[in-house]
Amino acid sequence: MSQKKLQSEIDRLLKKVSEGVDTFEYIFAKINHANNNNQKDKYEQDLKKEIKKLQRLRDQIKTWLASNDIKDKRALLENRKLIESQMERFKQIEKEMKTKAYSREGLMQKERLDPKDKEKAEACEFVTNAVDELSRQIETVEFEIEQLEGASTKRGQKKARVERLEEMNRLNERRKFHINRLELVLRLLENDQLEADSVNDLKDAIQYYVECNQEPDFEEDEGLYDELNLEEEEQLYAIRTTDEFHNKSDSDSNEEETITKEDSQPMSTVITNTTTTNETSKPEETEIEPKAENTPTSTHLPLVAAAASPQQPIAPALSINTDASASSSSSQSKLVSKPEVVSAWVEPPKIVNSSKKSKSKELAKLPAALADLGLSFESAKSKHHNVQYTNQMLDASLQHVPDLIDSEMPKIYQPKNPFNTPAYYPQQPLAIFDNPVLYEKFDTDTLFYIFYYQPGTYQQYLAARELRKQSWRFHKKYSTWFQRHEEPKAITEDYEQGIYIYFDYENAWCQRKKTDFRFEYRYLEDS
């Protein structure tokens, strides 16, 4: 290589070094003036990319410094020292960013940490990294599930796709189970309710699960957390156990069957109770039946009793059930002393039983497709509507007709016991909270609190407007605020995809990172 061409390459490289250092200084100044942690994390990533470029240029400078073709090496030495000084600054800022979660004393004098505190901090960091890695795996698998559900498959591949989706959902459920346990372990560690040694004993097993749970021949250890004895804490923090995670689908499938059985139980209970009473009181029925035949209105006595006491139509049946279950002798004595009441409540089951046979014959003649309709029609026809009771309920409902006052918007704040107080004890929210300038001084947590806990107010509008100024965007489908962590990897007319920061207001009230998230513009709140 000629000397002239070599010198031109050196000049070109030194120019790149100068531009890289200027960019590094610009991003470094941005980190110092950043208002929140998300911006600092973003600038730190940009700074890391820039320092890697400078390191590659430094390696080229080292190669030329070792060469004998270059006589004047002062410019190369100066640029090498300049790059190394920027590398030292990056190490310092990276160290500060990594230790931001600890106390101020730990930041200032980290070398003076007690060995137990240091061990606890390392255990907490390990658990946090495991939770982050599992969360990242869940997000990746959820993205794959969305792609599989949206993709069109051939007829022969449909079964394989369904099996793949079920397997991926099952693995995600297990990851969520481990995340719940690890978050509980982290909470106990921070509250000094769990020793760091017990976590260190499980470190290899947890690391093995985090790294190898996606492999096909992976075998999961079901009793991974048994040594920690987390049963009491699981009940305290309402965390689902392993059996609940396994039996979730079984309980969901049996839920509808249980509800159906409970709905069909009351009618059969009443009929069973009355038939039990009939069997118990057979000797007395022989004397009562002729009276019932001679008196045609005796069969309508239950209806009269229901009309007389509409609020307790099932009480006689329940009392008969109690008497029959208590003792047969007591029920017989009551039947002898009050024969009219017994006839009123004993005769209807006979009528129902006799009518059931005729109705079953009629339903047998119907086509199979109309059998269910016939049953529902007969059950609806058998229900008795008391006119007097209906009129009473109608009169009661008319007393609570809505008026114009009910259509007004409710006030957010109404004192329960209004009392005259001095002016320096205000009873209403201050008018200063309606000032938009005040919201520019609030941090993001305060703005999110106002947005989610002051719905339908002017304050919610001001908080949302300030969040939009800070590059937050509201997702209407998830009711969640999102912010770009970096420039999107893909942008189309319908959506953009990349890494986002979102505010988890339901579970942890914190900001989380979501990778490969597709933000569809139709869910973007523009107003």
C-alpha positions as CSV (number, residue, x, y, z in Angstrom):
1,M,0.0,0.0,0.0
2,S,1.4,3.4,-1.0
3,Q,2.1,6.0,1.7
4,K,-0.4,8.5,0.2
5,K,-3.3,6.0,0.2
6,L,-2.4,4.9,3.8
7,Q,-2.4,8.5,5.0
8,S,-5.8,9.1,3.4
9,E,-7.3,6.1,5.2
10,I,-5.8,7.3,8.5
11,D,-7.3,10.8,8.0
12,R,-10.7,9.2,7.2
13,L,-10.5,7.1,10.4
14,L,-9.5,10.0,12.5
15,K,-12.5,11.9,11.1
16,K,-14.8,9.0,12.1
17,V,-13.2,9.1,15.6
18,S,-13.9,12.8,15.9
19,E,-17.6,12.4,14.8
20,G,-18.0,9.4,17.1
21,V,-16.7,11.3,20.2
22,D,-19.0,14.2,19.4
23,T,-22.0,11.9,19.2
24,F,-20.9,10.2,22.5
25,E,-20.7,13.6,24.2
26,Y,-24.1,14.6,23.0
27,I,-25.8,11.3,24.2
28,F,-23.8,11.6,27.5
29,A,-25.2,15.0,28.1
30,K,-28.7,13.7,27.4
31,I,-28.4,11.1,30.1
32,N,-27.5,13.7,32.7
33,H,-30.5,15.8,31.8
34,A,-33.0,12.9,31.5
35,N,-36.1,13.1,33.7
36,N,-37.2,9.5,34.1
37,N,-35.5,6.1,34.1
38,N,-37.0,5.0,30.8
39,Q,-35.2,7.8,28.9
40,K,-32.0,7.0,30.7
41,D,-32.2,3.4,29.7
42,K,-32.8,4.3,26.1
43,Y,-29.9,6.8,26.1
44,E,-27.7,4.1,27.7
45,Q,-28.4,1.7,24.9
46,D,-27.5,4.4,22.3
47,L,-24.3,5.2,24.2
48,K,-23.4,1.5,24.2
49,K,-23.8,1.3,20.4
50,E,-21.6,4.4,20.0
51,I,-18.9,3.1,22.3
52,K,-18.7,-0.2,20.4
53,K,-18.1,1.8,17.2
54,L,-15.3,3.7,18.9
55,Q,-13.8,0.4,20.1
56,R,-13.7,-0.9,16.6
57,L,-11.9,2.2,15.5
58,R,-9.5,1.8,18.4
59,D,-8.6,-1.7,17.3
60,Q,-7.7,-0.3,13.8
61,I,-5.6,2.4,15.4
62,K,-3.7,-0.3,17.5
63,T,-3.0,-2.2,14.3
64,W,-1.5,0.9,12.6
65,L,0.5,1.8,15.7
66,A,2.2,-1.6,15.6
67,S,3.0,-1.1,11.9
68,N,6.4,0.3,10.8
69,D,5.0,1.9,7.7
70,I,3.8,4.9,9.7
71,K,6.4,7.3,10.9
72,D,4.4,10.0,12.7
73,K,2.1,8.3,15.2
74,R,1.3,11.2,17.5
75,A,-2.2,11.7,16.0
76,L,-3.0,8.0,16.3
77,L,-1.8,7.9,20.0
78,E,-3.9,11.0,20.9
79,N,-7.1,9.5,19.3
80,R,-6.4,6.2,21.0
81,K,-6.2,7.9,24.4
82,L,-9.3,9.9,23.6
83,I,-11.3,6.7,22.8
84,E,-10.0,5.1,26.0
85,S,-11.1,8.0,28.1
86,Q,-14.6,7.8,26.6
87,M,-14.6,4.1,27.5
88,E,-13.8,4.9,31.1
89,R,-16.7,7.3,31.2
90,F,-19.0,4.7,29.8
91,K,-17.9,2.2,32.4
92,Q,-18.7,4.7,35.1
93,I,-22.1,5.6,33.8
94,E,-22.9,1.9,33.2
95,K,-21.9,1.1,36.8
96,E,-24.2,3.9,38.1
97,M,-27.1,2.6,36.0
98,K,-26.7,-0.9,37.3
99,T,-26.6,0.1,40.9
100,K,-29.5,2.5,40.8
101,A,-31.9,0.0,42.5
102,Y,-29.9,0.1,45.8
103,S,-29.9,2.6,48.6
104,R,-27.9,5.8,48.6
105,E,-25.5,4.4,51.1
106,G,-24.9,1.4,48.9
107,L,-24.3,3.6,45.9
108,M,-21.8,5.8,47.7
109,Q,-20.0,3.0,49.7
110,K,-20.6,-0.2,48.0
111,E,-17.3,-1.7,49.2
112,R,-18.5,-1.4,52.8
113,L,-21.5,-3.6,52.3
114,D,-22.0,-6.3,54.9
115,P,-21.3,-9.8,53.4
116,K,-24.9,-10.9,54.3
117,D,-26.3,-7.8,52.6
118,K,-24.1,-8.4,49.6
119,E,-25.3,-12.0,49.4
120,K,-28.9,-10.9,49.7
121,A,-28.4,-8.3,46.9
122,E,-26.9,-10.9,44.6
123,A,-29.7,-13.4,45.3
124,C,-32.3,-10.6,44.6
125,E,-30.5,-9.8,41.3
126,F,-30.5,-13.4,40.3
127,V,-34.2,-13.8,41.0
128,T,-35.0,-10.6,39.1
129,N,-33.0,-11.7,36.1
130,A,-34.8,-15.0,36.1
131,V,-38.2,-13.3,36.2
132,D,-37.2,-11.0,33.3
133,E,-36.0,-13.8,31.2
134,L,-39.2,-15.8,31.7
135,S,-41.3,-12.8,30.9
136,R,-39.3,-12.3,27.7
137,Q,-39.9,-16.0,26.8
138,I,-43.7,-15.5,27.4
139,E,-43.8,-12.5,25.2
140,T,-41.9,-14.3,22.4
141,V,-44.2,-17.3,22.6
142,E,-47.3,-15.1,22.7
143,F,-46.1,-13.4,19.5
144,E,-45.6,-16.9,17.9
145,I,-49.2,-17.8,19.0
146,E,-50.6,-14.7,17.4
147,Q,-48.8,-15.6,14.1
148,L,-50.0,-19.2,14.2
149,E,-53.6,-18.1,14.9
150,G,-53.5,-15.6,12.0
151,A,-51.8,-17.8,9.5
152,S,-53.8,-20.0,7.1
153,T,-53.0,-23.7,7.2
154,K,-53.8,-26.6,4.9
155,R,-56.3,-29.3,5.9
156,G,-53.7,-31.9,6.9
157,Q,-51.7,-29.4,9.0
158,K,-54.6,-28.1,11.1
159,K,-54.3,-30.8,13.8
160,A,-50.6,-30.2,14.1
161,R,-51.2,-26.5,14.5
162,V,-53.8,-27.0,17.2
163,E,-51.4,-29.3,19.1
164,R,-48.6,-26.8,18.8
165,L,-50.9,-24.0,20.1
166,E,-51.9,-26.1,23.1
167,E,-48.3,-27.0,23.9
168,M,-47.2,-23.4,23.7
169,N,-50.1,-22.2,26.0
170,R,-49.3,-25.0,28.5
171,L,-45.6,-23.9,28.6
172,N,-46.6,-20.3,29.1
173,E,-48.9,-21.3,32.0
174,R,-45.9,-23.1,33.6
175,R,-43.7,-20.0,33.1
176,K,-46.3,-17.8,34.7
177,F,-46.4,-20.3,37.6
178,H,-42.6,-20.0,38.1
179,I,-42.8,-16.2,37.8
180,N,-45.4,-16.0,40.6
181,R,-43.2,-18.2,42.8
182,L,-40.0,-16.2,42.0
183,E,-41.7,-12.9,42.7
184,L,-42.9,-14.3,46.0
185,V,-39.3,-15.4,46.8
186,L,-38.0,-12.0,45.9
187,R,-40.6,-10.3,48.2
188,L,-39.6,-12.6,51.1
189,L,-35.9,-11.9,50.4
190,E,-36.4,-8.2,50.5
191,N,-38.5,-8.4,53.7
192,D,-35.8,-10.6,55.4
193,Q,-38.3,-13.5,55.7
194,L,-36.2,-15.8,53.6
195,E,-32.5,-16.5,53.8
196,A,-30.3,-16.0,50.8
197,D,-28.6,-19.4,51.3
198,S,-31.9,-21.2,50.7
199,V,-32.2,-19.4,47.4
200,N,-28.6,-20.1,46.5
201,D,-29.2,-23.8,47.0
202,L,-31.9,-23.7,44.3
203,K,-29.9,-21.5,42.0
204,D,-28.7,-24.2,39.7
205,A,-32.2,-25.8,39.4
206,I,-33.8,-22.4,38.6
207,Q,-31.1,-21.5,36.1
208,Y,-31.6,-24.9,34.5
209,Y,-35.4,-24.3,34.1
210,V,-34.9,-20.8,32.7
211,E,-32.3,-21.8,30.1
212,C,-33.7,-25.3,29.1
213,N,-37.5,-25.2,29.4
214,Q,-37.8,-24.7,25.7
215,E,-35.9,-27.9,24.8
216,P,-38.1,-30.9,23.6
217,D,-36.5,-33.4,26.0
218,F,-36.7,-31.1,29.1
219,E,-38.2,-32.6,32.3
220,E,-39.5,-30.2,34.8
221,D,-39.0,-30.6,38.5
222,E,-42.5,-30.3,40.1
223,G,-41.2,-29.9,43.6
224,L,-38.6,-27.2,42.8
225,Y,-39.9,-24.8,45.6
226,D,-40.8,-27.4,48.2
227,E,-37.7,-26.8,50.2
228,L,-38.6,-23.1,50.7
229,N,-42.0,-24.0,52.5
230,L,-44.0,-21.3,50.8
231,E,-47.5,-22.7,51.7
232,E,-48.4,-20.0,54.2
233,E,-47.1,-17.2,52.0
234,E,-49.0,-18.6,49.0
235,Q,-52.3,-18.4,51.0
236,L,-51.4,-15.0,52.4
237,Y,-50.7,-13.5,49.0
238,A,-53.4,-15.5,47.2
239,I,-51.1,-17.3,44.8
240,R,-52.3,-20.4,43.0
241,T,-50.7,-23.7,43.8
242,T,-49.3,-26.2,41.4
243,D,-52.5,-28.3,41.5
244,E,-54.6,-25.3,40.8
245,F,-52.5,-24.6,37.7
246,H,-52.9,-28.2,36.5
247,N,-56.7,-28.4,37.3
248,K,-57.7,-25.1,36.0
249,S,-59.0,-26.5,32.7
250,D,-60.9,-29.3,34.6
251,S,-62.6,-26.8,36.9
252,D,-63.6,-24.6,34.0
253,S,-65.1,-27.5,32.1
254,N,-67.1,-28.7,35.1
255,E,-68.4,-25.3,36.1
256,E,-71.3,-25.2,33.7
257,E,-72.5,-28.7,34.7
258,T,-72.5,-27.7,38.4
259,I,-74.6,-24.6,37.7
260,T,-77.1,-26.6,35.6
261,K,-77.5,-29.1,38.4
262,E,-78.0,-26.4,41.0
263,D,-80.7,-24.7,38.8
264,S,-82.6,-27.9,38.4
265,Q,-82.5,-28.9,42.1
266,P,-85.2,-26.7,43.9
267,M,-88.2,-28.1,41.9
268,S,-87.2,-31.7,42.5
269,T,-86.5,-31.0,46.2
270,V,-90.1,-29.7,46.8
271,I,-91.7,-32.7,45.0
272,T,-89.5,-35.1,46.9
273,N,-90.3,-33.5,50.2
274,T,-94.0,-33.7,49.6
275,T,-93.9,-37.3,48.5
276,T,-91.9,-38.1,51.6
277,T,-94.7,-36.6,53.7
278,N,-97.2,-38.7,51.8
279,E,-95.4,-41.9,52.6
280,T,-95.1,-40.9,56.2
281,S,-98.8,-40.0,56.7
282,K,-100.5,-42.8,54.8
283,P,-102.8,-43.8,57.7
284,E,-104.3,-40.3,58.0
285,E,-104.7,-39.9,54.2
286,T,-107.5,-42.5,54.2
287,E,-109.6,-40.2,56.3
288,I,-108.8,-37.0,54.4
289,E,-109.2,-38.1,50.8
290,P,-113.0,-38.4,50.9
291,K,-113.2,-34.9,52.2
292,A,-111.0,-33.7,49.4
293,E,-113.2,-35.4,46.8
294,N,-116.4,-33.9,48.2
295,T,-114.9,-30.4,48.3
296,P,-113.7,-29.4,44.8
297,T,-112.0,-26.3,46.0
298,S,-109.6,-28.2,48.3
299,T,-107.3,-28.8,45.3
300,H,-106.9,-25.1,44.9
301,L,-105.8,-24.5,48.5
302,P,-102.1,-24.1,47.7
303,L,-103.0,-21.3,45.4
304,V,-105.0,-19.6,48.0
305,A,-102.2,-20.0,50.5
306,A,-99.8,-18.6,48.0
307,A,-102.0,-15.6,47.4
308,A,-102.4,-15.0,51.1
309,S,-98.6,-15.0,51.8
310,P,-96.9,-14.2,48.5
311,Q,-93.5,-13.4,50.1
312,Q,-93.1,-17.0,51.5
313,P,-94.6,-19.4,48.9
314,I,-92.2,-22.3,49.7
315,A,-92.3,-22.1,53.5
316,P,-94.9,-24.8,54.0
317,A,-93.0,-27.2,51.8
318,L,-89.8,-26.5,53.8
319,S,-91.5,-27.0,57.1
320,I,-92.9,-30.3,55.9
321,N,-89.4,-31.4,54.9
322,T,-88.1,-30.5,58.4
323,D,-90.8,-32.4,60.1
324,A,-90.3,-35.5,58.0
325,S,-86.6,-35.5,58.5
326,A,-86.8,-34.9,62.2
327,S,-89.2,-37.8,63.1
328,S,-92.1,-39.6,61.5
329,S,-94.1,-39.6,64.8
330,S,-94.1,-35.8,65.2
331,S,-95.2,-35.4,61.6
332,Q,-98.1,-37.8,62.1
333,S,-99.3,-35.9,65.2
334,K,-99.2,-32.6,63.3
335,L,-101.2,-34.1,60.5
336,V,-103.9,-35.4,62.8
337,S,-104.2,-32.1,64.5
338,K,-104.4,-30.0,61.3
339,P,-105.9,-32.1,58.5
340,E,-106.9,-29.1,56.3
341,V,-103.3,-27.9,56.0
342,V,-102.0,-31.3,55.2
343,S,-104.6,-31.8,52.5
344,A,-103.7,-28.5,51.0
345,W,-100.0,-29.4,50.7
346,V,-100.3,-33.2,50.1
347,E,-102.8,-33.3,47.3
348,P,-100.9,-31.2,44.6
349,P,-98.1,-33.8,44.1
350,K,-100.8,-36.4,43.2
351,I,-102.2,-34.0,40.6
352,V,-98.7,-33.3,39.3
353,N,-97.9,-37.0,39.1
354,S,-101.1,-37.8,37.3
355,S,-100.7,-34.9,34.9
356,K,-97.1,-35.9,34.3
357,K,-98.2,-39.2,32.7
358,S,-100.6,-37.5,30.3
359,K,-98.1,-34.8,29.4
360,S,-95.3,-37.3,28.8
361,K,-97.7,-39.2,26.4
362,E,-98.4,-35.9,24.6
363,L,-94.7,-35.1,24.4
364,A,-93.9,-38.5,23.1
365,K,-96.0,-37.8,20.0
366,L,-93.9,-34.7,19.2
367,P,-91.0,-34.9,16.8
368,A,-87.5,-35.2,18.3
369,A,-86.6,-31.7,17.2
370,L,-89.6,-30.2,19.1
371,A,-89.3,-32.3,22.3
372,D,-87.2,-29.6,24.1
373,L,-89.6,-26.9,23.1
374,G,-92.6,-28.9,24.4
375,L,-90.9,-29.4,27.8
376,S,-90.1,-25.7,28.2
377,F,-93.6,-24.8,27.1
378,E,-95.2,-27.1,29.7
379,S,-92.9,-25.9,32.5
380,A,-93.8,-22.3,31.6
381,K,-97.5,-23.1,31.5
382,S,-97.3,-24.9,34.9
383,K,-96.0,-21.7,36.6
384,H,-98.8,-19.8,38.4
385,H,-98.8,-16.0,38.3
386,N,-100.5,-14.4,41.2
387,V,-102.3,-11.3,40.0
388,Q,-102.5,-9.8,43.5
389,Y,-98.7,-10.3,44.0
390,T,-97.9,-8.9,40.6
391,N,-100.0,-5.8,41.3
392,Q,-98.2,-5.2,44.6
393,M,-94.8,-5.5,42.9
394,L,-95.9,-3.1,40.2
395,D,-97.0,-0.5,42.8
396,A,-93.7,-0.9,44.6
397,S,-91.7,-0.4,41.4
398,L,-93.7,2.8,40.5
399,Q,-92.5,4.4,43.7
400,H,-88.9,4.3,42.4
401,V,-89.4,5.7,38.9
402,P,-86.2,7.6,37.7
403,D,-86.4,11.4,37.6
404,L,-84.3,14.2,36.1
405,I,-81.9,14.2,39.1
406,D,-80.9,10.6,38.3
407,S,-79.7,11.6,34.9
408,E,-77.2,14.2,36.2
409,M,-73.5,13.3,36.4
410,P,-72.6,12.3,40.0
411,K,-70.1,14.5,41.8
412,I,-66.7,12.9,42.5
413,Y,-66.5,14.3,46.0
414,Q,-69.5,14.7,48.4
415,P,-68.8,15.0,52.2
416,K,-70.8,12.5,54.3
417,N,-71.2,14.9,57.2
418,P,-71.0,18.5,55.9
419,F,-70.1,20.9,58.6
420,N,-69.2,24.6,58.7
421,T,-65.4,24.9,59.0
422,P,-62.9,27.7,58.8
423,A,-61.6,28.7,55.4
424,Y,-58.1,27.3,56.1
425,Y,-59.8,23.8,56.3
426,P,-61.1,23.4,52.7
427,Q,-64.0,21.0,52.2
428,Q,-63.7,20.9,48.4
429,P,-60.8,20.0,46.1
430,L,-58.6,22.9,45.4
431,A,-59.1,24.8,42.2
432,I,-55.4,24.7,41.5
433,F,-55.8,21.1,40.3
434,D,-57.6,22.5,37.3
435,N,-54.5,24.3,36.1
436,P,-52.8,22.6,33.2
437,V,-49.4,24.1,34.2
438,L,-49.4,22.1,37.4
439,Y,-49.5,18.8,35.5
440,E,-46.2,19.5,33.8
441,K,-44.5,19.2,37.2
442,F,-46.0,15.8,38.1
443,D,-44.0,12.6,37.5
444,T,-45.4,9.8,35.4
445,D,-46.7,7.8,38.4
446,T,-48.8,10.7,39.6
447,L,-50.2,11.3,36.1
448,F,-51.1,7.6,35.7
449,Y,-52.8,7.6,39.1
450,I,-54.9,10.7,38.1
451,F,-55.8,9.0,34.8
452,Y,-56.9,5.7,36.2
453,Y,-58.5,6.9,39.5
454,Q,-60.3,10.1,38.4
455,P,-62.4,8.8,35.4
456,G,-64.6,11.2,33.6
457,T,-63.1,14.3,35.1
458,Y,-61.3,17.3,33.8
459,Q,-58.2,16.2,35.8
460,Q,-58.2,12.9,33.8
461,Y,-58.1,14.8,30.6
462,L,-55.2,17.0,31.7
463,A,-53.2,14.0,32.9
464,A,-53.8,12.3,29.5
465,R,-52.8,15.4,27.6
466,E,-49.5,15.6,29.6
467,L,-48.8,11.9,29.1
468,R,-49.1,12.5,25.3
469,K,-46.7,15.3,25.5
470,Q,-44.2,12.8,27.1
471,S,-44.6,10.5,24.0
472,W,-47.0,8.1,25.7
473,R,-49.8,6.6,23.6
474,F,-53.0,5.0,24.8
475,H,-54.0,1.6,23.6
476,K,-57.8,1.4,23.5
477,K,-58.0,-2.4,23.5
478,Y,-55.7,-3.0,26.5
479,S,-56.6,0.4,28.2
480,T,-52.8,0.8,28.7
481,W,-50.3,3.5,28.0
482,F,-47.4,2.6,25.7
483,Q,-44.1,4.4,24.8
484,R,-41.5,3.6,22.2
485,H,-38.3,2.2,23.7
486,E,-36.5,2.6,20.4
487,E,-37.4,3.2,16.8
488,P,-39.9,0.6,15.5
489,K,-38.4,-2.3,13.4
490,A,-41.4,-2.3,11.0
491,I,-43.8,0.5,10.2
492,T,-46.8,0.0,7.8
493,E,-50.0,1.9,7.2
494,D,-51.9,-0.3,9.7
495,Y,-49.4,-1.0,12.5
496,E,-45.9,-0.6,13.8
497,Q,-43.8,-3.3,15.5
498,G,-40.8,-3.0,17.9
499,I,-39.8,-2.7,21.6
500,Y,-42.2,-0.7,23.8
501,I,-42.5,0.4,27.4
502,Y,-45.9,0.0,28.9
503,F,-47.4,0.9,32.3
504,D,-48.8,-2.1,34.2
505,Y,-51.6,-0.5,36.2
506,E,-53.4,-3.8,37.1
507,N,-50.8,-6.0,38.7
508,A,-47.6,-4.2,39.8
509,W,-48.1,-0.5,39.2
510,C,-44.8,-0.2,37.4
511,Q,-43.3,0.2,33.9
512,R,-42.4,-2.9,32.0
513,K,-40.7,-3.6,28.7
514,K,-42.4,-5.6,25.9
515,T,-40.4,-6.8,22.9
516,D,-41.8,-7.5,19.4
517,F,-45.1,-5.8,20.2
518,R,-47.4,-5.0,17.3
519,F,-49.2,-1.7,17.9
520,E,-52.1,-1.5,15.5
521,Y,-53.2,2.0,14.7
522,R,-56.9,1.2,14.9
523,Y,-56.5,0.9,18.7
524,L,-54.6,4.2,19.0
525,E,-56.5,6.9,20.9
526,D,-56.2,10.0,18.8
527,S,-58.5,12.4,20.6
